[in-house]
Amino acid sequence: YDSCLASGGAGGAAAARSALGMAATAASTEPPAPSHRGALVTLLLRALDVRREPPAGKCPAAAIDEVEGAAVSAFVTFSLQLTETSFVPVFTQVVEWAKARAADAPAARTRLGALFRLASSLADALRAVFVPLAAPLLDLAAAALDPVSDPAPSKKKKKKSATGAAVDPAAIVAELDTWRMRTHALSCLRRLFVHDGGETLLDAGRFNQLHPLVTRMLRANPPSIDADGDEPPEAAEGAHMAPGGLASECVACVAAMIASAPDDALWKPAHRGVLLATREGSARSRLVALAALSAVVDKLREEYLALLPEAIPFLSELFEDPDEAVEGAARAFTGRLTELSGEDLKSLMLGPER
């Protein structure tokens, strides 16, 4: 693996992926012997840290992401060969590795992002078996989504980009790393909520801790430039719900969280957080909030009608939204609620004088 990184560039990243694939194939054949297990975990942790220790020279961001993905895949393959007794200390080691650089914000962002990405894949592979072991991830995800984790404005001198705009490379990296970390945090939480089903992870206190942080992400705007100087896919007009992006993960996470609430009395404050996002100044945020409301209805079905009275004033405002896409989405969503409730909600929104 060290030789692969030393060879540098995209070629070095491809070689590193191949090395990790070989490790995964070997681990899938039979469980690694205890004497080899520690060395394999060390290798996989180094590979998960590839954003901090990338291949030498210039390497495309996509190639680095693929190395991290290969490390995640190899780790899951390895984990599936372990007994629960053997897996627990290994996963604990990964969590501690991610927390070890908490005082170093750039390192913490990249390591937590890798941890959440790994945990998402482990949750897909192990499902309900993984959920009880994932409790430490909830506090880490809350910290990742908390406003205090927002990148601080850089005080370094800016340089000019190719377009002539002033940019700060360190600030761009911090913004991209934070966006990635939060995307993976939401993805991880969503899977934990789905596979837990309200059985072990969420009590009222934990729900009240998480729901303001999760619904806050409905208002997030993507970075305007990526690591290669291009416009990120999520930033393109109409691409706010790009699969695997922060908005789509947040929408699914909100719905899964509300559906997994231990008490339906907890639905209302989380639902209100979604409604408030429909009043954001950004049309993108309003569209994402409407998508979240639709996802909640998908989960709750007729039970959503208990929340409908509070939603009506917000939807009524959106019927006059200056953005045509927002207005259209609001009308479409209201039409769906009309079918669900059996009442003519559109007339109620428009009012008798109109």
BASE-192632 format. One record per residue: x, y, z of N, C-alpha, C in turn; residue in three letters. Coordinates in steps of 0.2 Angstrom, whole numbers. Layout:
<nodes>
- X:Y:Z:X:Y:Z:X:Y:Z:ala
...
</nodes>
This chain:
<nodes>
- 4:-6:0:0:0:0:4:6:0:tyr
- 10:6:4:14:12:4:17:13:-3:asp
- 19:8:-6:22:8:-13:17:11:-18:ser
- 11:9:-17:6:12:-21:5:20:-21:cys
- 5:22:-14:4:29:-13:10:33:-16:leu
- 16:30:-15:23:33:-17:23:34:-24:ala
- 20:29:-28:20:30:-35:16:36:-38:ser
- 11:38:-34:8:45:-35:3:45:-40:gly
- -1:51:-40:-6:52:-44:-12:47:-45:gly
- -16:48:-50:-22:43:-51:-19:36:-52:ala
- -13:35:-55:-11:28:-55:-9:25:-49:gly
- -7:29:-44:-5:27:-37:-12:25:-34:gly
- -17:29:-35:-23:28:-32:-26:21:-34:ala
- -26:20:-41:-28:14:-44:-25:8:-41:ala
- -18:9:-40:-14:3:-37:-16:2:-30:ala
- -18:7:-26:-20:6:-19:-27:3:-19:ala
- -31:5:-24:-38:1:-24:-37:-6:-25:arg
- -32:-8:-30:-31:-15:-31:-28:-19:-25:ser
- -24:-15:-21:-21:-18:-15:-26:-20:-10:ala
- -31:-15:-9:-36:-16:-5:-41:-21:-7:leu
- -42:-22:-14:-46:-27:-16:-43:-34:-15:gly
- -36:-34:-15:-33:-41:-14:-34:-42:-6:met
- -33:-37:-2:-34:-39:5:-41:-41:6:ala
- -46:-38:3:-53:-40:4:-54:-47:2:ala
- -51:-49:-4:-52:-56:-7:-49:-61:-2:thr
- -43:-59:1:-40:-64:5:-44:-64:12:ala
- -47:-59:14:-51:-59:20:-58:-63:19:ala
- -60:-63:13:-67:-66:12:-66:-74:11:ser
- -60:-76:10:-59:-83:9:-59:-87:16:thr
- -56:-84:21:-57:-87:28:-55:-81:33:glu
- -58:-82:39:-56:-76:44:-49:-76:45:pro
- -47:-69:45:-39:-68:46:-37:-71:53:pro
- -32:-74:53:-29:-77:60:-28:-71:64:ala
- -29:-72:71:-28:-67:76:-21:-63:75:pro
- -16:-67:73:-10:-64:72:-9:-59:67:ser
- -14:-60:62:-14:-55:56:-19:-50:56:his
- -24:-51:61:-30:-46:61:-27:-39:63:arg
- -23:-38:67:-21:-32:69:-17:-28:63:gly
- -13:-32:60:-10:-28:54:-15:-26:49:ala
- -20:-31:48:-25:-29:43:-29:-23:45:leu
- -31:-23:51:-35:-17:53:-31:-10:53:val
- -24:-11:54:-20:-5:53:-20:-3:46:thr
- -19:-7:42:-19:-6:34:-25:-2:32:leu
- -31:-5:35:-38:-2:33:-39:5:36:leu
- -36:6:42:-37:12:45:-32:18:41:leu
- -27:15:39:-22:20:35:-26:22:28:arg
- -29:17:25:-33:18:19:-39:22:20:ala
- -42:22:26:-48:26:27:-46:33:28:leu
- -39:34:30:-36:41:31:-33:44:25:asp
- -35:41:19:-32:43:13:-33:50:11:val
- -38:54:14:-38:61:12:-33:65:16:arg
- -31:62:21:-25:66:25:-18:63:22:arg
- -18:57:20:-12:54:17:-13:52:10:glu
- -14:56:5:-16:54:-2:-9:52:-6:pro
- -11:49:-12:-5:47:-16:0:54:-17:pro
- 6:52:-18:11:58:-19:9:62:-26:ala
- 10:68:-26:9:72:-32:2:74:-32:gly
- 0:76:-38:-7:78:-40:-11:72:-41:lys
- -17:72:-37:-21:66:-38:-28:69:-38:cys
- -32:67:-43:-39:69:-43:-43:67:-37:pro
- -48:72:-35:-52:70:-29:-56:64:-30:ala
- -59:63:-36:-63:57:-37:-58:50:-36:ala
- -52:50:-38:-48:45:-37:-47:43:-29:ala
- -46:49:-25:-45:48:-18:-51:45:-15:ile
- -57:48:-17:-64:45:-15:-64:38:-16:asp
- -62:35:-22:-62:28:-24:-58:24:-19:glu
- -52:27:-17:-48:23:-13:-51:22:-6:val
- -55:28:-3:-58:27:3:-64:22:2:glu
- -67:22:-4:-73:17:-5:-70:10:-5:gly
- -64:9:-8:-61:2:-8:-60:0:-1:ala
- -57:5:3:-56:3:10:-62:1:14:ala
- -67:5:13:-74:3:16:-76:-4:14:val
- -76:-5:8:-78:-11:5:-74:-17:8:ser
- -67:-16:8:-63:-21:11:-64:-22:19:ala
- -66:-17:22:-67:-17:29:-74:-21:31:phe
- -79:-20:26:-85:-23:27:-84:-31:26:val
- -80:-33:21:-79:-40:19:-75:-43:25:thr
- -71:-40:28:-67:-42:33:-71:-43:39:phe
- -76:-38:41:-80:-38:46:-85:-44:46:ser
- -87:-46:40:-92:-51:39:-89:-58:41:leu
- -83:-58:41:-79:-65:43:-78:-65:51:gln
- -80:-60:54:-78:-60:62:-85:-62:66:leu
- -84:-65:71:-89:-66:76:-91:-60:79:thr
- -97:-59:82:-98:-53:86:-93:-51:91:glu
- -91:-56:95:-86:-55:100:-79:-52:97:thr
- -77:-54:91:-71:-52:88:-73:-45:85:ser
- -79:-44:82:-80:-38:79:-80:-32:83:phe
- -83:-33:89:-84:-27:94:-78:-23:95:val
- -72:-26:97:-66:-23:98:-63:-19:92:pro
- -64:-23:86:-62:-20:80:-65:-13:78:val
- -72:-13:79:-76:-7:78:-75:-2:83:phe
- -74:-4:89:-72:1:94:-65:4:92:thr
- -61:1:90:-54:4:88:-55:9:82:gln
- -60:7:78:-61:12:72:-64:19:75:val
- -69:18:79:-72:24:82:-67:28:86:val
- -62:25:90:-57:28:94:-52:32:89:glu
- -51:28:83:-47:31:78:-50:38:76:trp
- -56:38:74:-59:44:72:-59:49:77:ala
- -60:47:83:-60:52:88:-54:55:90:lys
- -48:52:89:-42:53:91:-39:60:89:ala
- -42:63:83:-39:69:81:-45:74:82:arg
- -49:74:87:-54:78:88:-52:86:89:ala
- -46:87:91:-44:94:92:-41:97:86:ala
- -40:93:81:-38:95:74:-44:95:70:asp
- -47:100:68:-53:101:65:-53:98:58:ala
- -47:99:54:-47:96:47:-47:89:47:pro
- -42:86:52:-42:79:53:-48:76:55:ala
- -51:79:60:-58:76:63:-63:76:57:ala
- -64:81:53:-69:81:48:-68:75:43:arg
- -61:74:41:-60:68:36:-61:61:39:thr
- -59:61:45:-59:54:49:-67:53:51:arg
- -70:58:53:-77:56:54:-81:55:48:leu
- -80:58:43:-83:57:36:-82:49:34:gly
- -76:47:35:-74:40:33:-77:35:38:ala
- -78:37:45:-81:33:49:-89:32:48:leu
- -92:38:46:-99:37:45:-100:33:38:phe
- -96:34:33:-96:31:27:-96:23:28:arg
- -91:21:32:-90:14:34:-96:12:38:leu
- -98:15:43:-104:13:47:-110:12:43:ala
- -111:16:38:-117:16:33:-117:9:30:ser
- -111:7:27:-110:1:24:-111:-5:28:ser
- -108:-4:35:-109:-10:40:-116:-11:41:leu
- -120:-5:42:-127:-5:43:-131:-9:38:ala
- -129:-8:32:-132:-11:26:-131:-19:26:asp
- -125:-20:28:-123:-27:28:-125:-31:34:ala
- -125:-28:40:-127:-32:46:-134:-30:49:leu
- -137:-24:46:-143:-22:48:-144:-22:56:arg
- -150:-25:58:-151:-25:65:-146:-27:70:ala
- -141:-32:68:-136:-34:72:-131:-28:73:val
- -130:-24:69:-126:-18:70:-128:-13:74:phe
- -135:-12:74:-138:-6:77:-136:-5:85:val
- -136:-11:89:-134:-10:96:-127:-8:97:pro
- -123:-9:92:-116:-8:93:-114:-1:91:leu
- -119:3:88:-118:9:84:-120:15:89:ala
- -122:14:95:-124:19:99:-119:25:100:ala
- -112:23:100:-107:29:101:-107:34:94:pro
- -110:31:89:-110:35:83:-115:41:83:leu
- -120:40:88:-125:46:88:-123:52:91:leu
- -119:52:96:-115:58:98:-111:61:93:asp
- -107:57:90:-102:59:85:-106:62:79:leu
- -112:59:77:-116:62:72:-119:69:74:ala
- -121:69:80:-124:76:83:-118:81:83:ala
- -112:79:84:-107:84:84:-105:86:77:ala
- -105:82:72:-104:83:65:-109:88:62:ala
- -116:87:65:-121:91:62:-122:98:66:leu
- -119:98:71:-120:104:76:-117:111:72:asp
- -120:116:73:-117:122:70:-110:124:72:pro
- -108:122:78:-101:123:80:-96:120:76:val
- -98:115:72:-94:112:67:-93:115:61:ser
- -97:121:60:-96:124:53:-89:127:53:asp
- -86:126:47:-79:129:46:-79:136:48:pro
- -74:138:51:-72:145:53:-70:149:47:ala
- -72:155:46:-69:159:40:-62:159:41:pro
- -59:158:35:-52:158:35:-49:166:35:ser
- -43:166:38:-40:173:39:-34:174:34:lys
- -33:168:30:-27:168:26:-29:172:20:lys
- -23:175:17:-24:179:10:-27:175:5:lys
- -32:177:1:-35:174:-4:-31:175:-11:lys
- -32:170:-15:-29:171:-22:-35:171:-27:lys
- -33:172:-33:-38:173:-38:-39:166:-42:lys
- -45:164:-43:-47:158:-47:-46:159:-54:ser
- -48:154:-58:-47:155:-65:-52:160:-68:ala
- -58:160:-64:-63:165:-66:-62:172:-64:thr
- -57:173:-60:-56:179:-57:-59:181:-50:gly
- -63:176:-47:-66:176:-41:-60:175:-36:ala
- -61:178:-30:-56:177:-24:-58:171:-21:ala
- -53:166:-20:-54:160:-17:-49:158:-12:val
- -50:154:-7:-45:152:-2:-45:145:-2:asp
- -40:142:-4:-40:134:-5:-41:131:2:pro
- -39:133:7:-40:130:14:-47:130:15:ala
- -50:136:14:-57:137:15:-62:132:11:ala
- -60:131:5:-63:127:0:-63:120:3:ile
- -57:118:5:-56:111:7:-60:110:14:val
- -60:115:18:-64:114:24:-71:113:23:ala
- -74:117:18:-81:117:16:-83:111:13:glu
- -79:108:9:-80:102:5:-80:96:10:leu
- -75:96:15:-74:91:20:-80:91:25:asp
- -82:97:27:-88:97:31:-95:94:27:thr
- -95:96:21:-101:94:17:-101:86:17:trp
- -95:84:15:-95:76:15:-96:73:21:arg
- -93:75:27:-94:73:33:-102:72:35:met
- -105:78:34:-112:78:36:-116:74:31:arg
- -115:74:25:-118:69:20:-118:62:23:thr
- -112:60:25:-111:53:27:-114:52:34:his
- -114:57:38:-117:57:45:-125:56:44:ala
- -128:59:40:-135:59:38:-137:52:35:leu
- -132:49:31:-133:43:28:-133:37:33:ser
- -128:38:38:-127:33:43:-133:33:48:cys
- -135:39:50:-141:40:55:-147:37:51:leu
- -149:38:45:-154:36:41:-155:28:42:arg
- -149:25:41:-149:18:41:-150:15:48:arg
- -147:18:53:-148:16:60:-155:17:62:leu
- -159:22:60:-166:23:61:-170:17:58:phe
- -168:16:52:-172:11:48:-171:4:51:val
- -165:2:52:-164:-5:55:-166:-5:62:his
- -166:0:66:-168:0:73:-175:0:74:asp
- -179:3:70:-186:4:70:-189:6:77:gly
- -185:10:80:-187:13:87:-187:9:93:gly
- -183:3:92:-182:-2:97:-177:0:102:glu
- -171:2:100:-166:3:105:-162:10:105:thr
- -162:13:99:-157:19:99:-161:25:101:leu
- -167:26:99:-170:32:101:-175:32:107:leu
- -173:36:112:-178:38:117:-179:45:116:asp
- -184:48:120:-186:55:119:-180:60:120:ala
- -176:59:124:-170:63:125:-166:63:119:gly
- -164:57:116:-160:57:110:-163:60:104:arg
- -170:58:104:-174:61:98:-173:69:98:phe
- -174:72:104:-174:79:105:-168:82:104:asn
- -162:78:105:-156:80:103:-154:81:96:gln
- -157:76:92:-155:75:85:-160:79:80:leu
- -166:79:82:-171:82:77:-169:89:75:his
- -167:93:79:-166:100:77:-159:100:72:pro
- -155:96:74:-149:96:70:-150:93:63:leu
- -154:88:63:-155:85:56:-160:89:52:val
- -165:92:55:-169:96:51:-166:103:49:thr
- -161:105:52:-157:111:51:-153:110:44:arg
- -151:103:43:-148:102:36:-152:103:30:met
- -159:103:31:-163:104:25:-161:111:22:leu
- -159:116:26:-157:123:24:-150:123:21:arg
- -146:118:21:-139:119:19:-139:120:12:ala
- -134:124:10:-132:125:3:-126:122:2:asn
- -125:119:-4:-119:116:-6:-113:120:-7:pro
- -107:118:-7:-101:122:-9:-102:124:-16:pro
- -99:130:-18:-100:132:-25:-95:130:-29:ser
- -89:126:-26:-84:124:-30:-81:118:-27:ile
- -79:113:-31:-76:107:-28:-69:107:-28:asp
- -66:101:-26:-58:101:-25:-55:102:-32:ala
- -58:100:-37:-55:101:-44:-56:108:-47:asp
- -60:112:-44:-62:119:-46:-68:119:-51:gly
- -72:113:-51:-78:113:-54:-84:114:-50:asp
- -90:115:-53:-96:116:-49:-98:109:-47:glu
- -99:108:-40:-102:101:-38:-108:99:-41:pro
- -110:93:-42:-116:91:-45:-122:94:-41:pro
- -122:94:-35:-127:96:-31:-129:103:-32:glu
- -124:107:-34:-125:114:-34:-128:117:-41:ala
- -129:112:-45:-132:114:-52:-139:115:-51:ala
- -142:119:-55:-149:121:-54:-153:115:-56:glu
- -158:113:-51:-163:108:-52:-160:101:-49:gly
- -153:101:-47:-150:95:-45:-150:94:-37:ala
- -154:98:-34:-154:98:-26:-155:91:-23:his
- -159:87:-27:-160:80:-24:-156:75:-28:met
- -150:76:-30:-145:72:-33:-145:66:-28:ala
- -145:59:-31:-145:53:-27:-138:53:-23:pro
- -138:52:-17:-132:51:-13:-130:58:-10:gly
- -133:64:-12:-131:70:-10:-134:72:-3:gly
- -131:77:0:-133:79:7:-141:80:7:leu
- -144:83:2:-151:85:3:-155:78:2:ala
- -154:74:-2:-157:68:-3:-157:63:4:ser
- -150:63:6:-149:59:12:-153:63:18:glu
- -153:69:19:-157:73:24:-164:71:24:cys
- -167:72:18:-174:71:17:-176:64:19:val
- -172:59:17:-173:52:19:-172:51:27:ala
- -167:54:29:-166:54:37:-171:57:41:cys
- -174:63:39:-179:66:42:-185:61:43:val
- -187:58:37:-193:54:37:-192:47:41:ala
- -186:44:41:-184:38:45:-184:40:52:ala
- -182:46:54:-181:48:61:-188:49:64:met
- -193:52:60:-199:53:63:-203:47:63:ile
- -202:42:58:-206:36:58:-203:32:64:ala
- -197:33:66:-194:29:72:-195:32:79:ser
- -198:37:79:-199:41:86:-202:36:91:ala
- -200:36:97:-203:31:102:-210:33:104:pro
- -212:39:102:-218:42:104:-221:47:99:asp
- -227:46:97:-229:50:91:-230:57:94:asp
- -230:58:100:-230:65:103:-224:69:101:ala
- -218:65:99:-212:69:97:-212:71:89:leu
- -217:68:86:-218:70:79:-218:78:78:trp
- -222:81:82:-224:88:81:-218:93:80:lys
- -213:92:85:-207:97:85:-203:96:79:pro
- -202:89:77:-198:88:71:-201:90:65:ala
- -208:89:65:-212:91:59:-211:99:58:his
- -212:102:64:-211:110:64:-205:112:61:arg
- -199:108:63:-193:110:60:-193:110:53:gly
- -196:105:50:-197:104:42:-201:110:40:val
- -206:112:43:-211:117:40:-207:124:40:leu
- -203:125:45:-199:131:46:-194:132:40:leu
- -192:126:38:-187:126:32:-190:129:26:ala
- -197:128:25:-201:130:19:-201:138:19:thr
- -199:141:24:-199:149:24:-192:151:23:arg
- -187:147:22:-180:149:20:-180:154:14:glu
- -175:158:14:-174:163:8:-172:159:2:gly
- -169:154:2:-166:150:-3:-172:145:-6:ser
- -173:146:-13:-178:142:-16:-176:134:-15:ala
- -170:133:-16:-167:126:-15:-169:123:-8:arg
- -169:127:-3:-170:125:4:-178:123:4:ser
- -182:128:1:-189:127:1:-191:120:-2:arg
- -188:119:-8:-189:113:-12:-187:107:-8:leu
- -181:107:-5:-179:101:-1:-184:100:5:val
- -186:106:8:-191:105:14:-197:102:12:ala
- -200:103:6:-206:100:3:-205:93:1:leu
- -199:91:-1:-197:84:-2:-197:80:4:ala
- -195:84:10:-195:80:16:-202:79:19:ala
- -206:84:18:-213:83:20:-216:77:16:leu
- -215:77:10:-218:71:6:-215:65:8:ser
- -208:64:10:-205:58:12:-209:56:19:ala
- -210:61:23:-213:60:30:-220:57:28:val
- -224:59:24:-231:57:22:-230:49:19:val
- -224:48:16:-223:41:13:-223:36:19:asp
- -220:39:25:-219:34:30:-225:34:35:lys
- -228:39:36:-234:40:41:-240:38:38:leu
- -241:39:31:-248:38:28:-253:42:31:arg
- -259:39:33:-264:42:36:-263:45:43:glu
- -258:43:46:-256:46:53:-253:53:52:glu
- -251:55:46:-249:61:45:-254:67:46:tyr
- -261:64:45:-266:69:45:-267:73:52:leu
- -264:70:57:-264:73:64:-259:79:64:ala
- -254:79:59:-250:85:58:-252:90:53:leu
- -257:88:49:-259:92:44:-261:99:46:leu
- -265:100:51:-267:107:53:-262:112:53:pro
- -256:110:56:-250:115:57:-247:116:50:glu
- -248:111:45:-244:112:39:-248:117:34:ala
- -255:118:35:-259:122:31:-256:129:30:ile
- -255:133:35:-253:140:34:-246:140:30:pro
- -242:135:31:-235:135:28:-236:134:20:phe
- -241:129:19:-242:127:12:-246:133:8:leu
- -250:136:12:-254:141:9:-249:147:7:ser
- -244:148:11:-239:153:9:-235:151:2:glu
- -234:145:2:-230:142:-4:-234:142:-10:leu
- -241:143:-10:-245:143:-16:-243:150:-19:phe
- -240:155:-16:-239:161:-19:-231:162:-19:glu
- -228:157:-19:-220:158:-19:-218:161:-25:asp
- -213:165:-25:-210:168:-31:-207:164:-36:pro
- -205:158:-33:-201:153:-37:-206:148:-40:asp
- -207:147:-47:-212:143:-50:-211:136:-48:glu
- -205:134:-47:-204:127:-45:-206:125:-38:ala
- -205:130:-34:-208:129:-27:-215:129:-27:val
- -218:134:-30:-225:134:-30:-228:128:-33:glu
- -225:125:-39:-228:119:-42:-227:113:-37:gly
- -221:113:-33:-220:107:-29:-225:107:-23:ala
- -227:114:-21:-232:114:-15:-239:112:-17:ala
- -241:114:-24:-247:112:-26:-248:105:-27:arg
- -242:102:-30:-242:94:-31:-243:91:-24:ala
- -239:93:-19:-239:90:-12:-246:91:-9:phe
- -249:97:-10:-256:98:-7:-261:93:-11:thr
- -260:92:-17:-265:88:-21:-264:81:-18:gly
- -258:79:-16:-257:72:-13:-261:72:-6:arg
- -260:77:-2:-264:77:4:-271:77:3:leu
- -274:80:-2:-281:80:-3:-283:73:-4:thr
- -280:69:-8:-281:62:-9:-281:58:-3:glu
- -276:60:1:-275:56:8:-281:58:13:leu
- -283:64:13:-288:66:18:-295:66:16:ser
- -296:66:9:-302:66:6:-306:73:7:gly
- -302:78:8:-304:85:9:-301:89:3:glu
- -305:94:1:-302:99:-4:-298:104:-1:asp
- -291:102:0:-287:107:3:-284:112:-1:leu
- -284:112:-8:-282:117:-12:-287:123:-11:lys
- -293:122:-11:-298:127:-10:-297:131:-3:ser
- -295:127:2:-294:130:8:-287:134:8:leu
- -282:132:4:-276:136:4:-278:142:0:met
- -281:142:-5:-283:148:-9:-287:153:-6:leu
- -292:150:-2:-297:155:1:-303:156:-3:gly
- -309:158:0:-315:158:-4:-315:164:-9:pro
- -311:169:-7:-311:175:-12:-307:174:-18:glu
- -303:169:-18:-299:168:-24:-301:161:-28:arg
</nodes>
